[in-house]
Amino acid sequence: MSDQKQSMAAQKVPDKQKAILEAAIAMFAERGFWNTSTSLIAKTAGVADGTLFNYFETKDDLINEVYLYIKRKVANLQLDGLSAHLMIHDAMRHIWNRYIDWGVQYPEEFKVLYQIKDSYQLSEAVKAEQNTLFAEIAGRTARSIAEGELRNYPADFLAAFLDSHAIMTIQFIAANHDTTVDYRALSFDILWNGITH
């Protein structure tokens, strides 16, 4: 096989995998992951059923990978442009703004992420990779707490609070997109005032 054909063949593999993941997100958002068959996902992706199972041995493997696929995208968006020299206020605003913008811009991904998070038992490997993806943000938060910049609230409670606050903000912006109020900034100010001294 020529180098050009090998290159084309190599490109087709991730393209098919991505097509399957994108199709799964679309179908999960529309029907819920419990009510979506792998055959429907394969059909939506434009691949054969057998092709889907070449990439994901089981539906559970697919659900776990869909979750990671979205989480990787979110992590990349939040970490892009996040300078180590930013003060904690500006760093948190950067992280917050990127997350809110993602949720508003990609409602299907947002819906599926929380659908899986709330109603599915992720594998330990997926949880570990998720922690790795956001290790820089977690580390920065921990240092800010240790240095007294942020209140020393229990980490798991603070994470849950941030999560619920973000969900509310994204849903509110989506439902009130014709307003002139900057709810993204307003929600960050409420958050910041609640976690700082």
C-alpha positions in Angstrom: 0.0 0.0 0.0 1.3 3.5 -0.9 2.1 6.0 1.8 -0.8 8.1 0.6 -3.3 5.3 0.8 -2.0 4.3 4.3 -2.5 7.9 5.4 -6.1 8.0 4.0 -6.9 4.7 5.7 -5.5 6.0 9.0 -7.7 9.1 8.7 -10.9 7.0 8.1 -10.5 5.3 11.5 -10.9 8.3 13.8 -13.4 9.8 11.4 -15.7 6.8 11.8 -15.2 6.7 15.5 -16.0 10.4 15.8 -19.1 10.0 13.6 -20.3 7.2 15.9 -19.8 9.4 19.0 -21.5 12.4 17.4 -24.4 10.3 16.3 -24.7 8.8 19.9 -24.8 12.3 21.3 -27.5 13.4 18.9 -29.6 10.3 19.6 -29.0 10.3 23.4 -30.1 14.0 23.5 -33.3 13.2 21.5 -34.3 9.8 23.0 -32.2 9.2 26.2 -29.3 6.7 26.2 -31.5 3.9 27.6 -33.9 4.2 24.8 -31.4 4.4 22.0 -30.2 1.2 20.3 -26.7 0.8 18.9 -28.2 -0.1 15.5 -29.9 3.3 15.4 -26.6 5.0 16.4 -24.8 3.1 13.6 -27.4 4.1 11.1 -27.3 7.7 12.1 -23.5 7.6 11.9 -23.7 6.1 8.4 -21.8 2.9 9.4 -22.6 -0.8 9.7 -23.6 -2.3 13.1 -20.5 -4.3 13.0 -18.3 -1.2 12.5 -19.7 0.3 15.6 -18.7 -2.8 17.6 -15.2 -2.6 16.2 -14.8 0.6 18.2 -17.0 -0.1 21.2 -17.5 -3.7 22.3 -20.6 -2.9 24.3 -23.1 -0.2 24.6 -21.6 0.5 28.1 -18.3 1.1 26.5 -19.9 3.6 24.1 -21.7 5.5 26.9 -18.5 5.8 28.9 -16.6 7.0 25.8 -19.4 9.5 24.9 -19.0 11.0 28.4 -15.2 11.2 28.1 -15.5 12.6 24.6 -17.6 15.5 25.9 -15.4 16.0 29.0 -12.2 16.2 26.9 -13.8 18.9 24.8 -14.8 20.9 27.9 -11.4 20.5 29.5 -9.7 21.7 26.3 -11.9 24.7 26.1 -11.4 25.6 29.8 -7.6 25.1 29.8 -7.0 26.9 26.5 -5.6 30.3 27.3 -5.5 29.7 31.0 -2.2 31.3 32.0 -0.4 30.2 35.1 0.1 33.9 35.9 -3.6 34.7 36.1 -4.8 35.7 39.6 -7.4 33.2 41.0 -10.3 35.6 40.3 -9.4 35.9 36.6 -8.5 32.2 36.3 -11.9 31.2 37.7 -13.7 33.7 35.5 -12.0 32.3 32.5 -12.9 28.7 33.5 -16.5 29.8 34.3 -17.0 31.7 31.1 -15.7 28.9 28.9 -18.0 26.4 30.6 -21.1 28.5 30.4 -20.4 29.4 26.7 -19.9 25.7 25.9 -23.2 24.7 27.6 -25.1 27.4 25.7 -23.5 26.7 22.4 -23.7 22.9 22.5 -27.1 22.1 24.2 -27.1 18.5 23.0 -23.6 17.8 24.6 -24.7 19.6 27.7 -27.9 17.6 28.0 -26.1 14.3 27.4 -23.3 15.0 29.8 -25.7 15.5 32.7 -28.0 12.7 31.5 -25.1 10.2 31.8 -23.7 11.8 35.0 -27.0 11.7 36.8 -28.3 8.3 35.6 -25.4 6.1 34.8 -22.6 4.4 36.8 -19.4 5.4 35.0 -16.4 3.1 35.1 -13.6 3.7 37.5 -11.2 4.2 34.5 -13.5 6.9 33.2 -13.6 8.6 36.6 -9.8 8.5 36.8 -9.3 10.0 33.4 -11.9 12.7 34.2 -9.8 13.6 37.3 -6.7 13.8 35.2 -8.3 16.0 32.6 -9.2 18.6 35.3 -6.2 18.1 37.6 -4.8 21.5 36.8 -8.0 23.3 37.7 -8.4 21.2 40.9 -4.8 21.9 41.9 -5.1 25.6 41.3 -8.3 25.6 43.4 -6.7 23.6 46.2 -3.7 26.0 46.3 -6.0 29.0 46.5 -7.9 27.5 49.4 -4.6 26.7 51.2 -3.4 30.3 50.6 -6.7 31.8 52.0 -7.9 33.2 48.7 -10.9 31.0 48.7 -13.0 29.8 51.6 -12.1 26.4 52.9 -15.3 24.6 52.1 -15.5 20.8 51.7 -14.2 20.1 48.2 -17.0 17.7 47.2 -19.7 20.1 48.4 -18.0 23.0 46.6 -17.8 21.0 43.3 -21.5 20.1 43.6 -22.4 23.7 44.2 -20.4 24.9 41.3 -22.0 22.2 39.1 -25.6 23.1 40.1 -24.9 26.9 39.7 -23.5 26.3 36.2 -26.5 24.2 35.2 -28.9 26.8 36.4 -27.0 29.6 34.6 -26.8 27.7 31.3 -30.5 26.8 31.4 -31.4 30.4 32.3 -29.4 31.9 29.5 -30.8 29.4 27.0 -34.4 30.4 28.1 -33.7 34.1 28.1 -31.4 34.6 25.1 -33.2 37.8 24.0 -32.3 39.7 27.2 -29.6 42.4 27.5 -28.7 41.2 31.0 -25.2 39.5 31.1 -26.3 36.5 33.2 -22.9 34.8 32.7 -21.2 37.7 34.4 -23.9 38.0 37.0 -23.8 34.4 38.0 -20.0 34.5 38.3 -20.2 37.5 40.6 -22.7 35.6 42.9 -20.4 32.6 42.8 -17.3 34.6 43.6 -18.8 36.5 46.4 -20.0 33.2 47.9 -16.6 31.5 47.9 -14.2 34.3 48.8 -13.6 36.1 52.1 
